[in-house]
Amino acid sequence: NSLRLAKITTGINGLLLGRFKNCYEMDENKKTLSLNEVINDYWSEAKIPVFYNVIHGHVKDSITIPFGVNCKINTSRGFIELTESAVV
């Protein structure tokens, strides 16, 4: 909820979220929402593409995504393209 309160979505056209570890319920008998359902519910009103499970940051075999660099994301095809240089 802190992202909504900080009005993060007012100046962006898309959102990249990292990989979530230990967020999956393995017991099929438990009545709980899936991670995908939680993300869809939380971000559905934002009307922006949300790409999650991006392998970046402090995980094995991660990619580097520079902060503040413009990029194109295609959630249906599953790709991220940096559209400008991160080095000035």
Number of C-alpha atoms within 10 A of each C-alpha: 7 7 8 12 8 9 11 12 16 9 7 12 15 17 14 16 13 14 15 12 8 7 9 12 13 8 8 7 7 8 8 12 11 12 13 11 10 12 15 12 10 12 15 12 8 15 10 13 17 18 19 16 11 17 17 16 13 11 11 8 8 11 12 9 16 12 7 7 12 15 14 12 19 13 14 8 7 10 11 15 10 13 10 9 9 12 6 3
